[in-house]
């Protein structure tokens, strides 16, 4: 461990400043196998802390000297630099938003991601099983967007079988948008399925349904699983599959 990390560890429990000799004593209590004694450690601390403060500026500087109240600084006394805490953002998900708003929001979220990736894309005026049409490098793609909010630890999507069959072409893609909290932040997670992949899931029994195809996606242990049978991590945010 770097010597400044040892200083930071010791000083986190002290709100006031500490003299380098006091810091050295506390470090040796925690790490008695240090390769040098108390006085040498205190000298090294004084040199490293002074150098750190001179070289580091702004948020990169972890320590500061302590004022003596007379316009100067207390010799050999340092403290952890105070940092502003970022405001905690609310991750509460509104449940009173209608399905039409959620669905249309998902379409625009997908549209935005496509534009950022260089696709010329537009939302269809009339929904006939295709929500978004996109083009890139002279190729056109049809995209069906499904959006779901997390419920009971998972996301439930459905696709009308007749609509799927009528739009089953090599240039058709299905994007399932999962609205979930990731590391405290409300996030859009996009699962991009080529139409051919859904056919494979139908043939293997991963996806079933007579009139409606059911897709239950759960996230656990940093892995996404479809219908409790198939890991689908390699489809997460894979817009490059649209080609």
C-alpha positions, -999 to +999 in steps of 0.1 A: +000+000+000+013+035-009+023+056+021-003+083+012-030+057+012-020+047+047-022+084+057-057+086+042-068+055+060-057+068+093-071+103+088-106+092+078-114+086+114-101+121+124-121+151+116-093+175+128-058+178+116-030+155+127+007+161+132+030+138+111+044+122+143+009+114+154+001+100+119+033+079+120+023+064+154-012+055+141+002+039+109+027+018+129-001+006+151-020-006+120+011-018+101+038-028+126+058-044+099+067-011+082+104-012+071+113+019+091+109+033+126+087+061+139+110+091+134+120+080+099+084+074+089+074+108+103+101+125+081+090+105+051+054+115+057+063+152+060+082+151+027+055+132+008+026+152+021+043+185+013+052+174-022+017+161-028+001+194-019+025+214-040+021+192-071-016+183-069-042+209-075-080+210-072-098+177-068-066+157-073-052+169-040-063+147-011-047+166+018-043+202+030-023+220+057-041+233+088-043+271+096-028+284+128-055+311+130-029+339+125-027+338+087-002+310+086-001+272+089+006+249+117+039+232+110+037+195+103+000+193+107-022+180+079-058+170+074-079+153+047-092+178+022-129+183+024-148+173-007-183+181-018-207+152-018-226+148-050-263+152-045-282+120-042-305+117-072-339+101-068-343+068-086-380+065-078-398+052-109-431+067-116-458+041-117-486+064-128-474+068-164-496+051-189-485+023-212-487+045-243-463+070-228-439+042-218-441+026-252-436+059-271-407+068-248-390+035-256-394+042-293-377+076-290-350+061-268-342+036-295-344+063-322-319+084-303-294+055-299-296+047-336-289+083-345-259+084-322-246+054-340-249+069-374-282+054-386-307+076-403-339+066-385-375+076-382-405+064-362-433+050-383-465+071-384-487+040-385-478+010-364-482-022-385-457-043-365-427-021-373-420+009-350-388+023-365-372+023-399-334+029-401-308+030-428-271+029-429-245+024-457-273+019-482-291-008-462-326-005-446-337-021-414-371-026-398-372-025-360-399-034-335-395-018-301-409-033-268-405-014-236-410-027-200-404-015-165-389-039-139-415-058-120-409-086-095-372-087-105-378-092-142-392-077-175-421-091-194-424-086-232-448-101-257-448-102-295-479-110-316-472-142-335-490-131-367-472-098-367-439-116-362-446-140-391-456-112-414-425-092-407-401-121-405-373-109-428-335-109-425-335-071-420-360-071-392-349-066-356-365-066-322-353-043-295-365-050-259-359-020-237-355-027-200-360+003-177-340-006-146-319+008-118-282+000-124-258+011-096-284+036-083-291+052-116-323+047-137-309+032-170-322+020-203-308-014-212-313-024-248-316-061-258-311-064-296-325-095-312-323-102-350-355-119-362-335-150-371-324-154-334-361-154-323-368-181-349-339-202-333-354-197-299-388-208-312-373-239-327-354-248-296-383-241-272-367-212-254-396-190-266-431-204-268-467-192-274-496-198-297-509-164-305-484-144-285-447-150-280-437-145-244-403-131-233-395-130-196-361-115-190-345-116-156-312-101-144-292-117-117-255-123-109-247-097-136-263-119-162-295-116-183-316-148-188-344-153-212-374-174-199-352-190-173-334-210-201-309-190-221-283-164-212-286-134-235-257-112-223-242-111-258-273-092-271-272-064-245-268-030-262-255-047-293-267-022-319-239-033-341-259-064-349-282-042-370-263-045-403 
